[in-house]
C-alpha cells in the first residue's frame, strides 16, 4: 500500500493527557498537511509542511498543538493537555509541490475521543 | 467561517433517481476538488477541475466548474446504493501559478440511496 498512512486509527484518552499521532505520506510527496474534522463538518486546515519546514499554521492550532516533520518524511501531531473539544478525526494528507490543480491525497484519519 | 456552501446538506433518494449537489462560493478558486468520504474513513478524491466551464465525467458522475471558478456541481445519473456517502467539495487557491495546497472544504452533502 503506497497511500498516506496514519497511526493510531483510534485513540481514547482522558482529559488532560497528551496524545501523539503519526503520519507517513506518499513517498515522493514533499508536502504534508494536517486537517481536523468534526462530525457533520468538512475538514478544516490545521497546518502544512514543505519538506521539513512548517510553512503555515491555522489559528485553530492552539499552543497545545505541535506538529513536526523532522526529516521531511513522516510527521507527528501532538496534542498536550487534551480537552473534550479536541475530540475529532485528525486527517493527514500529502501532495507534490503544487502547480494549479495539484492533487492532495488523504489518509484514513485518526479518531480522537477525549473522555 | 465556511467559504464554500454546499447544498443540499442531506439527500435521500431511491435507486435509479438522478441528483445534483451544488458547491457555491463568493471566492474564486484556482481549482476545485470533489471527494467522497465513508464513515470513519478519510476523503477519497473523485475529480479535480481546473478550468472555468470545465466538465468532467466519471462513469455516472458529471462534474462541472463554473465559468467564473466560484461554483461547481456534481450530478449523479441513475444513483445506486453504492453511491451512498458524504460528498465534499474543496477549493484551492494559487499565487503565481503555485498551489497553496490548503483546501477550503464545504460542509458536505450526505447522500443516501435506498434500494
gemmi code that builds the backbone of each chain (N, CA, C; Angstrom):
import gemmi

chains = {
    "A": [
        ("UNK", (0.842, -1.197, 0.000), (0.000, 0.000, 0.000), (0.877, 1.247, 0.000)),
        ("UNK", (0.723, 2.099, -0.992), (1.592, 3.263, -1.092), (0.834, 4.540, -0.800)),
        ("UNK", (-0.307, 4.468, -0.143), (-1.070, 5.653, 0.197), (-0.567, 6.295, 1.463)),
        ("UNK", (-1.285, 7.327, 1.919), (-0.965, 8.010, 3.171), (-1.438, 7.120, 4.323)),
        ("UNK", (-0.571, 6.863, 5.267), (-0.964, 6.018, 6.392), (-0.878, 6.792, 7.696)),
        ("UNK", (-1.822, 6.528, 8.578), (-1.900, 7.223, 9.857), (-1.989, 6.210, 10.992)),
        ("UNK", (-1.419, 6.593, 12.127), (-1.402, 5.710, 13.279), (-1.422, 6.526, 14.576)),
        ("UNK", (-2.222, 6.158, 15.592), (-3.190, 5.068, 15.534), (-4.457, 5.491, 14.801)),
        ("UNK", (-5.302, 4.564, 14.453), (-6.562, 4.894, 13.792), (-7.579, 5.410, 14.795)),
        ("UNK", (-7.495, 4.906, 16.010), (-8.418, 5.332, 17.054), (-7.651, 5.510, 18.350)),
        ("UNK", (-8.016, 6.549, 19.092), (-7.375, 6.802, 20.382), (-8.418, 7.367, 21.331)),
        ("UNK", (-8.560, 6.725, 22.496), (-9.416, 7.241, 23.549), (-8.504, 7.651, 24.686)),
        ("UNK", (-8.644, 8.865, 25.153), (-7.765, 9.358, 26.187), (-8.557, 10.163, 27.214)),
        ("UNK", (-7.994, 10.256, 28.413), (-8.642, 11.056, 29.450), (-8.239, 12.511, 29.297)),
        ("UNK", (-9.148, 13.374, 29.643), (-8.882, 14.804, 29.592), (-7.616, 15.128, 30.375)),
        ("UNK", (-6.768, 15.937, 29.773), (-5.525, 16.331, 30.427), (-4.316, 15.523, 29.999)),
        ("UNK", (-4.548, 14.395, 29.355), (-3.432, 13.576, 28.869), (-2.910, 14.125, 27.538)),
        ("UNK", (-1.700, 13.722, 27.199), (-1.103, 14.084, 25.911), (-1.299, 12.934, 24.930)),
        ("UNK", (-1.506, 13.267, 23.668), (-1.606, 12.249, 22.628), (-0.746, 12.659, 21.438)),
        ("UNK", (-0.265, 11.650, 20.720), (0.539, 11.904, 19.522), (0.055, 11.025, 18.386)),
        ("UNK", (-0.100, 11.643, 17.233), (-0.484, 10.923, 16.024), (0.672, 10.977, 15.030)),
        ("UNK", (0.809, 9.892, 14.272), (1.867, 9.823, 13.265), (1.257, 9.711, 11.883)),
        ("UNK", (1.945, 10.326, 10.919), (1.511, 10.259, 9.524), (2.712, 9.926, 8.652)),
        ("UNK", (2.536, 8.944, 7.798), (3.536, 8.634, 6.768), (2.940, 8.985, 5.413)),
        ("UNK", (3.492, 9.987, 4.739), (2.904, 10.417, 3.463), (3.299, 9.476, 2.331)),
        ("UNK", (2.738, 9.727, 1.164), (3.182, 9.030, -0.039), (4.641, 9.407, -0.273)),
        ("UNK", (5.459, 8.439, -0.620), (6.906, 8.595, -0.501), (7.482, 9.740, -1.333)),
        ("UNK", (6.984, 10.006, -2.506), (7.590, 11.059, -3.326), (6.964, 12.435, -3.087)),
        ("UNK", (6.051, 12.530, -2.133), (5.378, 13.797, -1.864), (6.162, 14.627, -0.869)),
        ("UNK", (6.426, 15.883, -1.208), (7.182, 16.708, -0.277), (6.303, 17.646, 0.542)),
        ("UNK", (5.016, 17.669, 0.245), (4.099, 18.458, 1.063), (3.258, 17.532, 1.927)),
        ("UNK", (3.053, 17.958, 3.165), (2.257, 17.178, 4.108), (1.345, 18.128, 4.866)),
        ("UNK", (0.095, 17.735, 5.015), (-0.915, 18.591, 5.620), (-1.595, 17.856, 6.780)),
        ("UNK", (-2.026, 18.638, 7.759), (-2.903, 18.133, 8.808), (-4.211, 18.912, 8.769)),
        ("UNK", (-5.307, 18.152, 8.850), (-6.643, 18.714, 8.914), (-7.366, 18.104, 10.108)),
        ("UNK", (-8.409, 18.791, 10.550), (-9.260, 18.257, 11.610), (-10.699, 18.260, 11.111)),
        ("UNK", (-11.409, 17.174, 11.441), (-12.800, 17.078, 11.007), (-13.667, 16.645, 12.172)),
        ("UNK", (-14.725, 17.411, 12.449), (-15.703, 17.025, 13.457), (-16.964, 16.541, 12.758)),
        ("UNK", (-17.795, 15.848, 13.516), (-18.984, 15.226, 12.937), (-19.872, 16.267, 12.261)),
        ("UNK", (-20.273, 15.964, 11.044), (-21.183, 16.837, 10.317), (-20.533, 18.021, 9.639)),
        ("UNK", (-19.203, 18.063, 9.668), (-18.489, 19.181, 9.056), (-17.459, 18.672, 8.059)),
        ("UNK", (-17.064, 19.541, 7.155), (-15.950, 19.204, 6.292), (-14.637, 19.407, 7.035)),
        ("UNK", (-13.559, 18.841, 6.535), (-12.247, 19.012, 7.190), (-11.830, 20.483, 7.232)),
        ("UNK", (-11.091, 20.841, 8.306), (-10.557, 22.195, 8.447), (-9.036, 22.119, 8.497)),
        ("UNK", (-8.408, 22.997, 7.751), (-6.946, 23.023, 7.671), (-6.334, 23.394, 9.020)),
        ("UNK", (-5.277, 22.655, 9.404), (-4.529, 22.977, 10.627), (-3.140, 23.532, 10.308)),
        ("UNK", (-2.369, 22.779, 9.503), (-1.001, 23.190, 9.228), (-0.465, 22.403, 8.040)),
        ("UNK", (0.627, 22.927, 7.434), (1.268, 22.131, 6.411), (2.773, 22.341, 6.377)),
        ("UNK", (3.444, 21.333, 5.859), (4.900, 21.307, 5.729), (5.273, 21.166, 4.266)),
        ("UNK", (6.344, 21.836, 3.900), (7.013, 21.532, 2.643), (8.389, 21.024, 3.036)),
        ("UNK", (8.628, 19.771, 2.720), (9.802, 19.069, 3.263), (9.743, 19.161, 4.792)),
        ("UNK", (10.805, 19.636, 5.449), (10.761, 19.669, 6.912), (10.274, 21.007, 7.465)),
        ("UNK", (10.038, 21.975, 6.580), (9.657, 23.311, 7.021), (8.139, 23.428, 7.192)),
        ("UNK", (7.729, 23.907, 8.357), (6.312, 24.146, 8.611), (5.997, 25.543, 8.085)),
        ("UNK", (5.223, 25.622, 7.006), (5.044, 26.884, 6.300), (3.829, 27.673, 6.744)),
        ("UNK", (2.833, 27.007, 7.283), (1.645, 27.741, 7.690), (0.939, 27.006, 8.804)),
        ("UNK", (0.405, 27.767, 9.733), (-0.375, 27.212, 10.839), (-1.678, 27.977, 10.950)),
        ("UNK", (-2.791, 27.240, 11.051), (-4.089, 27.863, 11.224), (-4.224, 28.407, 12.641)),
        ("UNK", (-5.097, 29.411, 12.779), (-5.381, 29.902, 14.125), (-6.117, 28.864, 14.954)),
        ("UNK", (-6.610, 27.805, 14.289), (-7.238, 26.701, 15.025), (-6.204, 25.936, 15.852)),
        ("UNK", (-4.938, 26.051, 15.458), (-3.872, 25.299, 16.108), (-3.401, 26.066, 17.326)),
        ("UNK", (-4.002, 25.749, 18.495), (-3.627, 26.452, 19.717), (-2.225, 26.031, 20.147)),
        ("UNK", (-1.746, 26.669, 21.205), (-0.382, 26.359, 21.663), (-0.286, 24.979, 22.299)),
        ("UNK", (-1.410, 24.291, 22.477), (-1.349, 22.912, 22.966), (-1.039, 21.922, 21.834)),
        ("UNK", (-1.122, 22.396, 20.617), (-0.871, 21.546, 19.449), (0.521, 21.843, 18.896)),
        ("UNK", (1.245, 20.779, 18.569), (2.516, 20.968, 17.887), (2.690, 19.879, 16.844)),
        ("UNK", (3.168, 20.270, 15.695), (3.402, 19.329, 14.613), (4.860, 19.427, 14.191)),
        ("UNK", (5.415, 18.285, 13.837), (6.801, 18.238, 13.390), (6.925, 17.324, 12.182)),
        ("UNK", (7.944, 17.591, 11.419), (8.306, 16.716, 10.293), (9.828, 16.763, 10.190)),
        ("UNK", (10.498, 16.115, 11.131), (11.931, 16.334, 11.343), (12.832, 16.022, 10.156)),
        ("UNK", (12.520, 15.043, 9.383), (13.407, 14.678, 8.269), (12.707, 14.845, 6.931)),
        ("UNK", (11.624, 15.558, 6.946), (10.895, 15.764, 5.699), (10.183, 14.537, 5.195)),
        ("UNK", (10.032, 13.522, 6.070), (9.300, 12.328, 5.631), (8.033, 12.214, 6.472)),
        ("UNK", (8.055, 11.409, 7.543), (6.864, 11.270, 8.358), (6.657, 12.521, 9.206)),
        ("UNK", (5.453, 12.648, 9.746), (5.132, 13.789, 10.604), (4.408, 13.294, 11.850)),
        ("UNK", (4.525, 14.064, 12.911), (3.768, 13.797, 14.130), (2.960, 15.031, 14.506)),
        ("UNK", (1.795, 14.789, 15.055), (0.943, 15.842, 15.600), (0.695, 15.503, 17.063)),
        ("UNK", (1.148, 16.360, 17.962), (0.980, 16.131, 19.390), (-0.029, 17.122, 19.948)),
        ("UNK", (-0.908, 16.625, 20.772), (-1.847, 17.477, 21.488), (-1.553, 17.306, 22.976)),
        ("UNK", (-1.221, 18.400, 23.618), (-0.936, 18.359, 25.048), (-2.177, 18.772, 25.837)),
        ("UNK", (-2.289, 18.211, 27.038), (-3.392, 18.573, 27.957), (-4.723, 18.570, 27.212)),
        ("UNK", (-5.063, 17.408, 26.681), (-6.255, 17.301, 25.837), (-7.519, 17.774, 26.556)),
        ("UNK", (-8.408, 18.336, 25.757), (-9.711, 18.805, 26.229), (-10.796, 18.074, 25.441)),
        ("UNK", (-12.000, 18.048, 25.970), (-13.076, 17.338, 25.291), (-13.336, 17.921, 23.911)),
        ("UNK", (-13.117, 19.197, 23.755), (-13.306, 19.839, 22.454), (-12.299, 19.411, 21.407)),
        ("UNK", (-11.273, 18.694, 21.836), (-10.293, 18.193, 20.872), (-10.778, 16.923, 20.183)),
        ("UNK", (-11.861, 16.357, 20.674), (-12.394, 15.130, 20.074), (-12.776, 15.391, 18.622)),
        ("UNK", (-12.174, 14.628, 17.726), (-12.359, 14.857, 16.288), (-11.579, 13.791, 15.542)),
        ("UNK", (-11.724, 13.812, 14.223), (-10.838, 12.986, 13.406), (-9.725, 13.885, 12.871)),
        ("UNK", (-8.499, 13.438, 13.016), (-7.350, 14.190, 12.546), (-6.844, 13.514, 11.275)),
        ("UNK", (-6.905, 14.279, 10.209), (-6.572, 13.765, 8.887), (-5.220, 14.289, 8.437)),
        ("UNK", (-4.438, 13.406, 7.892), (-3.170, 13.776, 7.275), (-3.328, 13.633, 5.766)),
        ("UNK", (-2.658, 14.481, 5.025), (-2.718, 14.410, 3.570), (-1.353, 14.783, 3.008)),
        ("UNK", (-1.095, 14.386, 1.769), (0.170, 14.749, 1.157), (-0.011, 15.052, -0.314)),
        ("UNK", (0.958, 15.769, -0.875), (0.934, 16.106, -2.290), (2.343, 16.460, -2.742)),
        ("UNK", (2.502, 16.552, -4.057), (3.741, 17.112, -4.583), (3.651, 18.631, -4.462)),
        ("UNK", (4.734, 19.317, -4.669), (4.711, 20.782, -4.643), (3.772, 21.270, -5.712)),
        ("UNK", (2.915, 22.223, -5.333), (1.740, 22.462, -6.142), (1.918, 23.268, -7.400)),
        ("UNK", (1.419, 22.733, -8.449), (1.049, 23.568, -9.568), (-0.471, 23.610, -9.525)),
        ("UNK", (-1.071, 24.422, -10.323), (-2.516, 24.547, -10.304), (-3.157, 23.199, -10.590)),
        ("UNK", (-4.125, 22.851, -9.760), (-4.749, 21.549, -9.930), (-4.029, 20.437, -9.199)),
        ("UNK", (-3.087, 20.827, -8.357), (-2.355, 19.883, -7.526), (-3.317, 18.974, -6.759)),
        ("UNK", (-3.075, 17.688, -6.791), (-3.959, 16.730, -6.132), (-3.440, 16.412, -4.739)),
        ("UNK", (-4.324, 16.479, -3.773), (-3.987, 16.190, -2.386), (-4.647, 14.872, -1.998)),
        ("UNK", (-3.861, 13.948, -1.459), (-4.344, 12.616, -1.093), (-4.423, 12.507, 0.417)),
        ("UNK", (-5.549, 12.038, 0.908), (-5.780, 11.941, 2.337), (-5.549, 10.529, 2.853)),
        ("UNK", (-5.107, 10.463, 4.108), (-5.072, 9.204, 4.815), (-6.442, 8.865, 5.374)),
        ("UNK", (-6.506, 7.753, 6.100), (-7.791, 7.279, 6.615), (-8.180, 7.976, 7.914)),
        ("UNK", (-7.287, 8.758, 8.476), (-7.633, 9.539, 9.651), (-7.347, 8.833, 10.965)),
        ("UNK", (-7.182, 9.656, 11.987), (-7.013, 9.163, 13.360), (-8.122, 9.767, 14.201)),
        ("UNK", (-8.966, 8.877, 14.744), (-10.087, 9.344, 15.570), (-9.610, 9.556, 16.991)),
        ("UNK", (-9.876, 10.727, 17.540), (-9.551, 11.013, 18.931), (-10.840, 11.245, 19.712)),
        ("UNK", (-10.971, 10.512, 20.819), (-12.070, 10.733, 21.751), (-11.474, 11.075, 23.098)),
        ("UNK", (-11.816, 12.237, 23.618), (-11.341, 12.683, 24.914), (-12.487, 12.552, 25.916)),
        ("UNK", (-12.267, 11.752, 26.945), (-13.347, 11.500, 27.916), (-13.046, 12.158, 29.270)),
    ],
    "B": [
        ("UNK", (-15.234, 30.159, 9.525), (-16.185, 30.632, 8.511), (-16.036, 29.783, 7.257)),
        ("UNK", (-17.145, 29.150, 6.821), (-17.133, 28.336, 5.618), (-17.227, 29.247, 4.413)),
        ("UNK", (-16.256, 29.166, 3.507), (-16.287, 29.949, 2.299), (-16.952, 29.200, 1.166)),
        ("UNK", (-17.159, 27.917, 1.336), (-17.824, 27.091, 0.338), (-19.127, 26.563, 0.925)),
        ("UNK", (-20.219, 26.865, 0.266), (-21.527, 26.420, 0.717), (-22.005, 25.273, -0.165)),
        ("UNK", (-22.277, 24.151, 0.461), (-22.796, 23.010, -0.291), (-24.285, 22.865, -0.037)),
        ("UNK", (-24.990, 22.470, -1.072), (-26.416, 22.187, -0.916), (-26.815, 21.052, -1.840)),
        ("UNK", (-27.784, 20.246, -1.426), (-28.353, 20.249, -0.079), (-27.398, 19.591, 0.916)),
        ("UNK", (-27.668, 19.732, 2.198), (-26.851, 19.078, 3.218), (-27.183, 17.606, 3.316)),
        ("UNK", (-28.452, 17.275, 3.092), (-28.892, 15.888, 3.158), (-29.719, 15.573, 1.914)),
        ("UNK", (-29.535, 14.366, 1.405), (-30.274, 13.944, 0.218), (-30.586, 12.456, 0.371)),
        ("UNK", (-31.881, 12.125, 0.346), (-32.305, 10.738, 0.477), (-33.159, 10.400, -0.735)),
        ("UNK", (-32.694, 9.477, -1.556), (-33.392, 9.191, -2.808), (-33.485, 7.689, -3.025)),
        ("UNK", (-34.281, 7.321, -4.015), (-34.437, 5.917, -4.385), (-33.437, 5.560, -5.494)),
        ("UNK", (-33.052, 4.318, -5.494), (-32.171, 3.804, -6.549), (-32.753, 4.138, -7.921)),
        ("UNK", (-31.886, 4.607, -8.813), (-32.320, 4.914, -10.168), (-32.611, 6.390, -10.409)),
        ("UNK", (-32.776, 7.148, -9.338), (-33.049, 8.585, -9.491), (-31.761, 9.335, -9.816)),
        ("UNK", (-31.940, 10.533, -10.361), (-30.812, 11.427, -10.620), (-30.748, 12.476, -9.521)),
        ("UNK", (-29.558, 13.049, -9.316), (-29.417, 14.080, -8.296), (-28.287, 15.032, -8.671)),
        ("UNK", (-28.361, 16.232, -8.095), (-27.295, 17.217, -8.288), (-26.945, 17.837, -6.950)),
        ("UNK", (-25.660, 17.944, -6.684), (-25.144, 18.609, -5.491), (-24.419, 19.873, -5.944)),
        ("UNK", (-24.644, 20.950, -5.207), (-24.072, 22.238, -5.597), (-23.045, 22.713, -4.574)),
        ("UNK", (-22.062, 23.426, -5.085), (-20.996, 23.962, -4.246), (-20.782, 25.404, -4.709)),
        ("UNK", (-21.050, 26.371, -3.827), (-21.023, 27.778, -4.224), (-20.138, 28.601, -3.310)),
        ("UNK", (-19.532, 29.611, -3.877), (-18.664, 30.483, -3.104), (-18.674, 31.880, -3.704)),
        ("UNK", (-18.326, 32.860, -2.882), (-18.117, 34.210, -3.394), (-16.652, 34.403, -3.787)),
        ("UNK", (-15.831, 33.408, -3.476), (-14.392, 33.487, -3.786), (-14.090, 32.744, -5.081)),
        ("UNK", (-13.040, 33.166, -5.732), (-12.553, 32.480, -6.916), (-11.506, 31.459, -6.490)),
        ("UNK", (-11.641, 30.261, -6.993), (-10.673, 29.215, -6.695), (-9.920, 28.831, -7.962)),
        ("UNK", (-8.666, 28.486, -7.808), (-7.878, 28.069, -8.967), (-8.231, 26.659, -9.383)),
        ("UNK", (-8.687, 25.868, -8.444), (-9.132, 24.519, -8.769), (-10.126, 24.093, -7.708)),
        ("UNK", (-10.888, 23.099, -8.033), (-11.859, 22.595, -7.084), (-11.848, 21.075, -7.156)),
        ("UNK", (-11.870, 20.475, -6.002), (-11.826, 19.019, -5.933), (-13.100, 18.497, -5.286)),
        ("UNK", (-13.542, 17.351, -5.757), (-14.669, 16.655, -5.145), (-14.161, 15.365, -4.516)),
        ("UNK", (-14.610, 15.133, -3.285), (-14.228, 13.937, -2.545), (-15.487, 13.194, -2.119)),
        ("UNK", (-15.307, 11.887, -1.911), (-16.352, 11.069, -1.291), (-15.755, 10.452, -0.035)),
        ("UNK", (-16.512, 10.497, 1.040), (-15.999, 10.008, 2.313), (-16.986, 9.019, 2.921)),
        ("UNK", (-16.473, 7.863, 3.324), (-17.266, 6.864, 4.032), (-17.107, 7.104, 5.534)),
        ("UNK", (-18.075, 6.677, 6.342), (-17.971, 6.871, 7.803), (-16.673, 6.274, 8.356)),
        ("UNK", (-15.960, 7.069, 9.152), (-14.745, 6.588, 9.794), (-13.530, 6.499, 8.891)),
        ("UNK", (-13.645, 6.974, 7.662), (-12.537, 6.921, 6.717), (-12.185, 8.332, 6.262)),
        ("UNK", (-11.014, 8.455, 5.630), (-10.632, 9.741, 5.079), (-11.292, 9.998, 3.740)),
        ("UNK", (-11.305, 11.245, 3.292), (-11.897, 11.572, 1.983), (-11.096, 10.935, 0.846)),
        ("UNK", (-11.811, 10.461, -0.156), (-11.183, 9.876, -1.339), (-11.484, 10.774, -2.527)),
        ("UNK", (-10.431, 11.180, -3.228), (-10.590, 12.110, -4.340), (-11.372, 11.479, -5.489)),
        ("UNK", (-12.373, 12.220, -5.985), (-13.117, 11.795, -7.167), (-12.589, 12.499, -8.417)),
        ("UNK", (-12.437, 13.815, -8.331), (-12.036, 14.575, -9.520), (-11.477, 15.925, -9.100)),
        ("UNK", (-10.636, 16.487, -9.948), (-10.162, 17.857, -9.810), (-10.533, 18.613, -11.075)),
        ("UNK", (-11.176, 19.767, -10.917), (-11.480, 20.625, -12.065), (-10.681, 21.913, -11.923)),
        ("UNK", (-10.143, 22.371, -13.038), (-9.179, 23.470, -13.014), (-9.631, 24.656, -13.868)),
        ("UNK", (-10.230, 24.384, -15.001), (-10.554, 25.440, -15.964), (-12.013, 25.848, -15.830)),
        ("UNK", (-12.268, 27.168, -15.850), (-13.642, 27.643, -15.801), (-14.466, 27.045, -16.925)),
        ("UNK", (-15.651, 26.527, -16.586), (-16.514, 25.903, -17.580), (-16.209, 24.445, -17.849)),
        ("UNK", (-15.185, 23.940, -17.204), (-14.767, 22.553, -17.454), (-15.827, 21.564, -16.996)),
        ("UNK", (-16.005, 20.518, -17.770), (-16.909, 19.418, -17.425), (-16.103, 18.125, -17.469)),
        ("UNK", (-16.198, 17.357, -16.396), (-15.528, 16.049, -16.367), (-16.549, 14.980, -16.015)),
        ("UNK", (-16.387, 13.828, -16.642), (-17.286, 12.716, -16.376), (-16.508, 11.536, -15.827)),
        ("UNK", (-17.130, 10.903, -14.828), (-16.542, 9.720, -14.216), (-17.678, 8.716, -14.092)),
        ("UNK", (-17.816, 7.869, -15.110), (-18.924, 6.907, -15.197), (-20.248, 7.646, -15.078)),
        ("UNK", (-21.011, 7.431, -14.035), (-22.336, 8.076, -13.902), (-22.256, 9.443, -13.215)),
        ("UNK", (-21.051, 9.897, -12.897), (-20.869, 11.182, -12.217), (-20.376, 12.225, -13.213)),
        ("UNK", (-21.008, 13.398, -13.194), (-20.595, 14.509, -14.048), (-20.290, 15.703, -13.154)),
        ("UNK", (-19.117, 16.261, -13.335), (-18.661, 17.397, -12.536), (-18.509, 18.605, -13.450)),
        ("UNK", (-18.934, 19.758, -12.941), (-18.788, 20.988, -13.723), (-18.206, 22.083, -12.856)),
        ("UNK", (-17.294, 22.849, -13.411), (-16.699, 24.004, -12.746), (-17.306, 25.238, -13.387)),
        ("UNK", (-17.802, 26.180, -12.586), (-18.426, 27.360, -13.131), (-17.464, 28.204, -13.943)),
        ("UNK", (-18.015, 28.976, -14.864), (-17.187, 29.809, -15.741), (-16.282, 30.752, -14.951)),
        ("UNK", (-16.813, 31.273, -13.858), (-16.057, 32.230, -13.045), (-15.213, 31.542, -11.976)),
        ("UNK", (-15.217, 30.222, -11.950), (-14.456, 29.397, -10.981), (-14.857, 29.732, -9.542)),
        ("UNK", (-16.152, 30.022, -9.351), (-16.649, 30.267, -7.989), (-17.608, 29.167, -7.543)),
        ("UNK", (-18.035, 28.330, -8.464), (-19.023, 27.335, -8.092), (-18.801, 26.059, -8.901)),
        ("UNK", (-19.400, 24.999, -8.406), (-19.262, 23.707, -9.064), (-20.486, 22.862, -8.766)),
        ("UNK", (-20.690, 21.869, -9.583), (-21.799, 20.944, -9.337), (-21.365, 19.517, -9.623)),
        ("UNK", (-22.029, 18.617, -8.936), (-21.839, 17.176, -9.122), (-23.197, 16.581, -9.439)),
        ("UNK", (-23.303, 15.950, -10.584), (-24.554, 15.324, -10.984), (-24.348, 13.821, -11.062)),
        ("UNK", (-25.235, 13.063, -10.423), (-25.177, 11.604, -10.486), (-26.408, 11.104, -11.228)),
        ("UNK", (-26.180, 10.313, -12.217), (-27.262, 9.724, -13.007), (-27.541, 8.306, -12.519)),
        ("UNK", (-28.817, 7.988, -12.401), (-29.227, 6.624, -12.005), (-28.480, 6.165, -10.763)),
        ("UNK", (-28.701, 6.867, -9.663), (-27.969, 6.590, -8.424), (-28.172, 5.145, -7.970)),
        ("UNK", (-27.127, 4.622, -7.357), (-27.139, 3.262, -6.836), (-26.815, 3.287, -5.346)),
        ("UNK", (-27.241, 2.252, -4.602), (-26.941, 2.234, -3.156), (-25.461, 2.392, -2.856)),
        ("UNK", (-24.592, 1.937, -3.715), (-23.152, 2.084, -3.526), (-22.673, 3.513, -3.610)),
        ("UNK", (-23.522, 4.429, -4.085), (-23.162, 5.854, -4.138), (-23.361, 6.528, -2.783)),
        ("UNK", (-23.976, 5.842, -1.854), (-24.226, 6.414, -0.523), (-22.924, 6.853, 0.122)),
        ("UNK", (-22.935, 8.052, 0.699), (-21.737, 8.558, 1.367), (-21.811, 10.060, 1.549)),
        ("UNK", (-20.723, 10.615, 2.067), (-20.594, 12.059, 2.246), (-19.791, 12.608, 1.076)),
        ("UNK", (-20.350, 13.562, 0.370), (-19.677, 14.187, -0.765), (-19.215, 15.577, -0.347)),
        ("UNK", (-17.937, 15.834, -0.561), (-17.325, 17.085, -0.141), (-16.723, 17.799, -1.348)),
        ("UNK", (-16.954, 19.097, -1.436), (-16.201, 19.883, -2.403), (-15.129, 20.655, -1.634)),
        ("UNK", (-14.039, 20.938, -2.298), (-12.933, 21.639, -1.661), (-12.237, 22.510, -2.688)),
        ("UNK", (-12.009, 23.764, -2.336), (-11.383, 24.699, -3.254), (-9.943, 24.987, -2.864)),
        ("UNK", (-9.132, 25.247, -3.863), (-7.718, 25.542, -3.674), (-7.409, 26.875, -4.348)),
        ("UNK", (-6.457, 27.599, -3.803), (-6.062, 28.869, -4.411), (-4.587, 28.816, -4.759)),
        ("UNK", (-4.195, 29.629, -5.729), (-2.789, 29.672, -6.114), (-2.287, 31.099, -6.063)),
        ("UNK", (-0.976, 31.215, -5.977), (-0.315, 32.506, -6.095), (0.834, 32.314, -7.068)),
        ("UNK", (0.805, 33.052, -8.143), (1.864, 32.929, -9.138), (1.941, 31.562, -9.770)),
        ("UNK", (0.799, 30.869, -9.853), (0.777, 29.559, -10.500), (1.110, 28.407, -9.586)),
        ("UNK", (1.462, 28.697, -8.329), (1.774, 27.622, -7.388), (0.620, 27.445, -6.420)),
        ("UNK", (0.192, 26.204, -6.260), (-0.938, 25.919, -5.379), (-0.548, 26.096, -3.927)),
        ("UNK", (-1.454, 26.713, -3.152), (-1.246, 26.739, -1.711), (-1.370, 25.325, -1.144)),
        ("UNK", (-2.233, 24.542, -1.743), (-2.493, 23.209, -1.228), (-3.297, 23.229, 0.042)),
        ("UNK", (-3.789, 24.382, 0.406), (-4.581, 24.498, 1.630), (-6.031, 24.542, 1.200)),
        ("UNK", (-6.682, 23.407, 1.300), (-8.039, 23.304, 0.790), (-9.051, 23.906, 1.747)),
        ("UNK", (-10.047, 24.559, 1.175), (-11.211, 25.027, 1.920), (-12.371, 24.121, 1.552)),
        ("UNK", (-12.900, 23.428, 2.539), (-13.950, 22.451, 2.296), (-15.332, 23.036, 2.542)),
        ("UNK", (-16.303, 22.522, 1.781), (-17.692, 22.728, 2.123), (-18.066, 21.815, 3.288)),
        ("UNK", (-19.270, 21.971, 3.794), (-19.680, 21.176, 4.962), (-20.149, 19.781, 4.575)),
        ("UNK", (-20.275, 19.546, 3.262), (-20.590, 18.206, 2.810), (-22.059, 17.967, 2.554)),
        ("UNK", (-22.334, 16.996, 1.713), (-23.696, 16.540, 1.417), (-23.762, 15.056, 1.726)),
        ("UNK", (-24.655, 14.693, 2.640), (-24.826, 13.280, 2.992), (-25.879, 12.697, 2.067)),
        ("UNK", (-25.436, 11.770, 1.213), (-26.331, 11.142, 0.241), (-26.664, 9.727, 0.695)),
        ("UNK", (-27.959, 9.409, 0.713), (-28.411, 8.051, 0.993), (-29.254, 7.586, -0.184)),
        ("UNK", (-28.854, 6.474, -0.772), (-29.598, 5.909, -1.895), (-30.224, 4.599, -1.424)),
        ("UNK", (-31.535, 4.574, -1.428), (-32.272, 3.398, -0.942), (-32.532, 2.418, -2.084)),
        ("UNK", (-32.354, 1.106, -1.809), (-32.592, 0.096, -2.852), (-34.058, 0.062, -3.261)),
    ],
}
model = gemmi.Model(1)
for chain_id, residues in chains.items():
    chain = gemmi.Chain(chain_id)
    for i, (resn, *xyz) in enumerate(residues, 1):
        res = gemmi.Residue()
        res.name, res.seqid = resn, gemmi.SeqId(i, " ")
        for name, pos in zip(("N", "CA", "C"), xyz):
            atom = gemmi.Atom()
            atom.name, atom.element = name, gemmi.Element(name[0])
            atom.pos, atom.b_iso = gemmi.Position(*pos), 0.0
            res.add_atom(atom)
        chain.add_residue(res)
    model.add_chain(chain)
structure = gemmi.Structure()
structure.add_model(model)
structure.setup_entities()
